[in-house]
């Protein structure tokens, strides 16, 4: 089977719609949480953060999705959003928005599942996990797999080929997995990376997720509304009554 071709670009500028709205929503949620104070932030973390007890015992399955939109501080948010913009832009330009968003959220969901399993096994039932890093690390893997020889700035400072950057990050995450006291969910990072790699290499079964076609739905709604207005107009014009002969 022939390997798909991907174009190589050197521009990281611009905001394709998927990356743009992910950054906007993540930033808006963080600002709302920050302005709401510790009380609001705590409630949001409890309800929307990823907690093993919530998912497994109480079936708060939405937490596997919503935890990706919460962040623990300005630097946490800034690093994730810069990485998303820097590496996700080219992916979305080459893949298209729907395919990119599907991949992004699948990596985040896979990372969340890995965190839940690890927390259950370790007995950490009530420790919340927040952040988009699982999905972000999946984006890094995709960039390294599809553009392995493209030179990038690791940590936005050091020029290095993409494939080596991904290898270094993976090694760091493995090492820091044995230091849980650091307060970073390395399991989420590794889960997103592992899923992304296997998914891109087609070592996972095909996962069909149909994202809602919001633009198409809005277009169909406008057409239906125009038809209704036209029908009303015709009824108003036709007031002659039945013909007789």
C-alpha positions as CSV (number, residue, x, y, z in Angstrom):
1,X,0.0,0.0,0.0
2,X,1.6,3.3,-1.0
3,X,2.4,5.7,1.8
4,X,0.5,9.0,1.9
5,X,2.4,12.1,1.0
6,X,2.5,15.2,3.1
7,X,3.8,18.5,1.9
8,X,6.5,20.2,3.9
9,X,6.2,23.8,4.9
10,X,8.3,26.2,6.9
11,X,5.7,28.7,8.0
12,X,4.1,28.4,11.4
13,X,2.2,31.7,11.2
14,X,-1.6,32.0,11.1
15,X,-4.4,30.4,13.0
16,X,-6.4,27.8,11.2
17,X,-9.9,27.5,12.7
18,X,-9.3,24.3,14.8
19,X,-6.2,25.6,16.5
20,X,-7.7,29.1,16.9
21,X,-10.8,27.9,18.6
22,X,-9.0,25.5,20.8
23,X,-6.7,28.3,22.0
24,X,-9.7,30.7,22.5
25,X,-11.8,28.2,24.5
26,X,-8.9,27.1,26.7
27,X,-7.9,30.7,27.4
28,X,-11.5,31.7,28.1
29,X,-12.0,28.8,30.5
30,X,-8.8,29.7,32.3
31,X,-9.7,33.4,32.6
32,X,-13.2,32.6,33.9
33,X,-11.7,30.2,36.5
34,X,-9.0,32.7,37.5
35,X,-11.5,35.6,37.9
36,X,-13.9,33.5,39.8
37,X,-11.4,32.9,42.5
38,X,-10.4,29.8,44.4
39,X,-14.0,28.7,45.1
40,X,-15.0,28.7,41.4
41,X,-11.7,27.1,40.4
42,X,-12.2,24.4,43.0
43,X,-15.7,23.6,41.8
44,X,-14.6,23.5,38.2
45,X,-11.8,21.2,39.0
46,X,-14.0,18.9,41.0
47,X,-16.8,18.8,38.3
48,X,-14.7,19.0,35.1
49,X,-11.3,17.8,36.1
50,X,-10.4,14.1,35.5
51,X,-10.9,12.2,38.8
52,X,-10.7,8.4,38.8
53,X,-13.5,8.1,41.4
54,X,-15.7,10.4,39.4
55,X,-15.3,8.5,36.1
56,X,-15.2,4.9,37.5
57,X,-17.5,5.1,40.5
58,X,-19.9,7.9,39.6
59,X,-19.8,7.6,35.8
60,X,-18.8,11.2,35.2
61,X,-17.5,10.2,31.8
62,X,-17.6,13.8,30.5
63,X,-14.5,14.4,32.6
64,X,-12.5,12.4,30.1
65,X,-13.2,15.3,27.7
66,X,-13.5,18.4,29.9
67,X,-10.3,17.9,31.8
68,X,-8.5,19.0,28.6
69,X,-9.8,22.5,28.9
70,X,-8.6,23.2,32.5
71,X,-5.1,24.4,33.3
72,X,-3.3,24.9,36.6
73,X,-1.6,28.2,35.9
74,X,-0.5,30.8,33.4
75,X,2.7,29.0,32.4
76,X,0.8,25.7,32.1
77,X,-1.7,27.3,29.7
78,X,1.0,29.2,27.9
79,X,3.2,26.2,27.2
80,X,0.3,24.1,26.0
81,X,-1.2,26.8,23.7
82,X,2.1,27.8,22.2
83,X,3.0,24.2,21.5
84,X,-0.5,23.7,20.0
85,X,0.0,26.7,17.7
86,X,3.6,25.9,16.8
87,X,3.0,22.3,15.8
88,X,-0.7,22.0,15.3
89,X,-0.9,24.7,12.7
90,X,1.0,22.8,10.0
91,X,-0.9,19.5,10.8
92,X,-4.3,21.2,10.5
93,X,-3.2,22.9,7.2
94,X,-2.2,19.5,5.8
95,X,-5.0,17.4,7.3
96,X,-7.9,19.7,7.4
97,X,-9.8,20.9,10.5
98,X,-12.1,18.0,11.1
99,X,-9.3,15.4,10.8
100,X,-7.0,17.4,13.0
101,X,-9.6,17.9,15.7
102,X,-10.6,14.2,15.6
103,X,-6.9,13.2,16.2
104,X,-6.4,15.9,18.9
105,X,-9.4,14.8,21.0
106,X,-8.8,11.0,20.5
107,X,-5.2,11.6,21.9
108,X,-6.7,13.5,24.8
109,X,-9.3,10.8,25.5
110,X,-6.7,8.1,25.3
111,X,-4.4,10.0,27.7
112,X,-7.4,10.4,30.1
113,X,-8.1,6.7,30.1
114,X,-4.5,5.9,30.8
115,X,-4.6,8.3,33.8
116,X,-7.7,6.7,35.2
117,X,-6.3,3.2,34.9
118,X,-3.0,4.3,36.5
119,X,-4.8,6.1,39.3
120,X,-7.1,3.1,40.1
121,X,-4.1,0.7,40.2
122,X,-2.2,3.1,42.4
123,X,-5.1,3.9,44.6
124,X,-5.2,7.6,43.7
125,X,-8.9,7.8,43.4
126,X,-9.4,11.4,44.3
127,X,-6.4,13.2,42.7
128,X,-7.6,15.4,39.9
129,X,-5.8,15.7,36.6
130,X,-6.2,18.8,34.4
131,X,-4.6,20.1,31.2
132,X,-4.5,19.5,27.5
133,X,-1.0,18.0,27.6
134,X,-2.0,14.5,26.6
135,X,-3.5,15.8,23.4
136,X,-0.6,18.2,22.9
137,X,1.9,15.5,23.2
138,X,-0.1,13.5,20.6
139,X,0.3,16.5,18.3
140,X,4.0,16.5,18.9
141,X,4.2,12.8,17.9
142,X,2.2,13.4,14.8
143,X,4.6,16.2,13.8
144,X,7.6,14.0,14.5
145,X,6.2,11.1,12.5
146,X,5.0,13.1,9.5
147,X,7.8,15.7,9.3
148,X,10.7,13.8,10.9
149,X,13.5,15.8,9.3
150,X,12.0,19.2,9.6
151,X,14.0,21.5,11.9
152,X,12.1,22.8,14.9
153,X,12.8,24.7,18.0
154,X,12.8,22.4,21.0
155,X,11.4,24.3,24.0
156,X,11.2,27.2,21.5
157,X,15.0,27.6,21.9
158,X,17.1,24.9,20.5
159,X,17.0,23.9,16.8
160,X,16.7,20.2,16.3
161,X,15.1,17.7,13.9
162,X,11.5,16.9,14.8
163,X,12.0,13.2,15.2
164,X,14.8,13.7,17.7
165,X,12.8,16.2,19.7
166,X,10.0,13.6,20.0
167,X,12.4,10.9,21.1
168,X,13.9,13.2,23.8
169,X,10.5,14.2,25.1
170,X,9.4,10.6,25.3
171,X,12.6,9.6,27.2
172,X,12.1,12.5,29.6
173,X,8.5,11.5,30.3
174,X,9.5,7.9,30.9
175,X,12.1,9.0,33.4
176,X,9.8,11.4,35.2
177,X,7.1,8.8,35.5
178,X,9.0,7.4,38.4
179,X,8.9,10.7,40.2
180,X,5.1,11.2,40.9
181,X,5.9,13.7,43.6
182,X,6.7,16.3,40.9
183,X,2.9,16.9,40.5
184,X,3.0,16.3,36.7
185,X,0.9,13.6,35.0
186,X,3.5,12.0,32.9
187,X,1.2,9.1,32.3
188,X,-1.1,11.4,30.4
189,X,1.8,12.6,28.3
190,X,2.9,9.1,27.5
191,X,-0.6,7.9,26.9
192,X,-1.2,10.7,24.4
193,X,2.1,10.0,22.7
194,X,1.7,6.2,22.5
195,X,-1.9,6.5,21.2
196,X,-0.9,9.1,18.6
197,X,2.0,7.0,17.3
198,X,0.0,3.7,17.1
199,X,-2.9,5.5,15.5
200,X,-0.7,7.1,12.8
201,X,1.1,3.9,12.2
202,X,-2.3,2.2,11.8
203,X,-1.6,-0.3,14.6
204,X,-4.9,0.5,16.2
205,X,-8.3,-0.4,14.7
206,X,-9.9,2.3,12.7
207,X,-11.9,4.6,14.9
208,X,-14.8,6.3,13.2
209,X,-15.9,9.5,14.9
210,X,-18.1,11.8,13.0
211,X,-17.8,15.4,14.2
212,X,-20.9,17.5,14.0
213,X,-21.1,19.5,10.7
214,X,-22.0,22.8,12.3
215,X,-21.5,24.8,9.2
216,X,-23.6,22.5,7.0
217,X,-26.4,22.4,9.6
218,X,-26.5,26.2,9.7
219,X,-26.6,26.3,5.9
220,X,-29.5,23.8,5.7
221,X,-31.3,25.8,8.4
222,X,-31.0,29.0,6.3
223,X,-32.3,27.2,3.2
224,X,-35.3,25.8,5.1
225,X,-36.1,29.2,6.6
226,X,-36.0,30.8,3.1
227,X,-38.4,28.1,1.8
228,X,-40.8,28.8,4.6
229,X,-40.7,32.6,4.0
230,X,-41.3,32.0,0.2
231,X,-44.3,29.7,1.0
232,X,-45.8,32.3,3.3
233,X,-45.3,35.0,0.6
234,X,-47.1,32.8,-2.0
235,X,-50.0,32.3,0.3
236,X,-50.4,36.0,0.9
237,X,-50.3,36.7,-2.8
238,X,-52.9,34.0,-3.7
239,X,-56.1,35.5,-2.2
240,X,-58.4,35.1,-5.2
241,X,-60.2,32.1,-4.0
242,X,-61.1,29.0,-6.1
243,X,-61.8,29.4,-9.8
244,X,-65.4,28.7,-11.0
245,X,-66.7,27.9,-14.5
